[in-house]
Structures are given as C-alpha cells and as structure tokens.
Amino acid sequence: MRKRNESVTLEHERFASSATAPAAASSSPPPPQEKGFSLRPSLRLPGSARPAADPSGMKRTLNRRHGMWFRLRKLVIWLLGVYIAIPFLVKLCPAIQAKLVFLNFVRVPYFIDLKRPQDQGLNHTCNYYLQPEADVTIGVWHTVPTALWKDAQGKDQLWYEDALSSNHPVILYLHGNAGTRGGDHRVELYKVLSSLGYHVVTFDYRGWGDSIGTPSERGMTYDALHVFDWIKARSGDNPVYIWGHSLGTGVATNLVRRLCERETPPDALILESPFTNIREEARSHPFSIIYRYFPGFDWFFLDPITSSGIKFANDENVKHISCSLLILHAEDDPVVPFHLGKKLYNIAAPSRSFRDYKVQFVPFHTDLGYRHKYIYKSPELPRILREFLGKSGHRH
C-alpha cells in the first residue's frame, strides 16, 4: 500500500514539472541557432524576393579577378621591359646582330652526315675539303652532270676533279644564310642543274656546316674566290657561271666584282632572290617588323651591322661588274621583298659596266607560290637558263 502511494506521488510530481516547462521556456531566451540550420518553417510565396547572395562568395570572385588582372599586368610590364631592353643589348653587343645576319649556328636539316651526299639522293656527288687559309677548312660538294652518273659510281676525288675538264659548263653555287650545303631546297636545285648538263660545285662558308673558321663577309668572299680559282684550274675552257641565292647574292657580287677588277670575270652571274644591300634587307626583313618604327631603329639595329664590317652592297657592286647578269625573283618572297630585286635590276640595267652584256630580270608570279627558295620548281627554269646562258657571252 505504501509503495503504491509513493508511485502516485512520483507521477504527480512528473506531471507538475512537465506542465511548468513551457512557461519556463517562454520566459527564457531562445537557444542560438546553428549555422545553416533554422527551426522556422521555410515558406516562400510566389514572386517573393530571393535571399541575398553570399558575401563571402562575391569576395572570392572579386579576389580571383583581381589576381588575374595583376598577373596580366605583370606579364605586360615584363614583355615591355624585354622589348625595350633588346635594342640596347644589340647596340652594346654588335656580334649579336652579326649572328642574326649569318645564322650559321642554325644547321638544317639536323643529323645529316655532310661527308655522305649520297644520303641526300646525290649519288653522283663527291665531298671534298679545301683550305683557303691557314686554320680555315671548307667542305665542298661536286655534283657531275646526270650524263656522267653511271661513270661516277664508286669514283674518288681525283676522278671528279678530272671530270671538270669534260665538255660541260660549271656552276659555282653560293647558298644563303642558315643551314648547310645539304639543305633540302639546295639539294633539289643541284639535281635540276645536274639534269640540265651542268657541273655543280657548292660549299659551306667558314663557320657553316662542317667548315672550320669564323664567319665574316671578307672570309666568305675569300672562300668563294678560292673555290672559283680551284675550279678554273681544272675546268679548262669550259664556261663557269656563278649562282648566288639570298645572302649568297652578296657573296656572289663581291666575288664577281673582284674577278672583274682583276680581269678574270666569270661567263655569267645569276642572282636568285637578291637584295640591294644588307641595311635595306634588314629593314625589310619580317623579323624587323616589331622594331621597324622603334625610335632610333637605324642606330640600334642597322649601325651595328655596318660596324661589324657587314655590307653586302649588291647595289654598288653591280656598277663594277662586266659580265651577263640574270636576276630571278618571286613576287611572294617573304624574306627578301620582291621590290628589292627589282630595284637592283633598275640600278644594274643602265650601268655602263653592263653596256656590252645582257641584263635580264625574270619575275615569278605570286600564284606560283615559289616564295623565297622554291624557284627550282619552275618548269620554265630550264628554258630560261638555256636561253640566257646561250646568249650570255660578250655581244661583240
């Protein structure tokens, strides 16, 4: 009986405490809500305003945009600093400009053995080494006419040297800057000229390819003179023509002017993609576009070339040349602009030194796509050479 009374008392006290709990809860402050959680029902009427965007997210977006703008501005300032610094660097170190003119350190194609011209499809070509000066050695390729292809198989250098006296004309080819005597477009031209019945003798100037020495305009011209004399000593009465391409046209006119002054001119001079002089070519070169309107462009970029002893003055040389001249130039040439080749022709044609010789300019239309180094592809080239070289002698 006593236990039953105690249980009733306990139940009464529990009921009393539960009854007083709502009153206590209403009088005490509500507990703080947890972040991201609400006890209130989320009721949203149609058309009611959306809750405000999270300010921390907007701040992150603004910070990200500000960081991108800062990095972009930093990059622009850095590029501008480099752009301004390069002219001063070139002016202080003229050797940089000389390197850019010669580009002899660019050996294209790579990984070819210049001692093995047969690897380039020239199975009737011999590799020589000549020594124009002490401490200078130049690598030479001699390709015989296609008619002598079978006879040339397995022959040594002595046979090739004797072959120069055969009844075939000789072309001394002077290549442009960059690459080697094994350049793809050069090899293709050798094949074309060989198929037309010419001996083709070409070489790498000192400092190019596997030739030993330091590049310079004087040295390149002397190398060409040495090879020309070497050819003349072995070719007998066969005609010897000189063909220069691009920078090689500067070497070619230097050489021919010197030969004419000593009264041993070649039988003809062929200039492919020539310029007037190195200053005008450098000013017109695509690489100069970003600095062409830079204040003091001539002082920063062109004067260092001249101070390095590099002139290649074709426009002056042609006034002292007395042999037939053929100029070939593509209208779409992006390296040596067409107008420079035309200008050179306009200087040479009325020159008194050419009054007894043939001077011819042959343009190749833009639609042909021959650009700077693909004139060898022209199906008209054999006819042009045949007609010009057949009439290249002295008019008297």
PyMOL commands that set and color helices and strands:
alter all, ss='L'
color gray80, all
select helices_A, chain A and resi 2-27+55-92+94-102+117-120+146-152+157-163+184-195+217-235+247-261+278-284+286-291+297-307+314-320+338-348+352-354+366-368+375-377+381-390
alter helices_A, ss='H'
color red, helices_A
select strands_A, chain A and resi 125-133+136-143+170-174+199-203+240-245+268-272+324-330+359-364
alter strands_A, ss='S'
color yellow, strands_A
deselect
rebuild
show_as cartoon
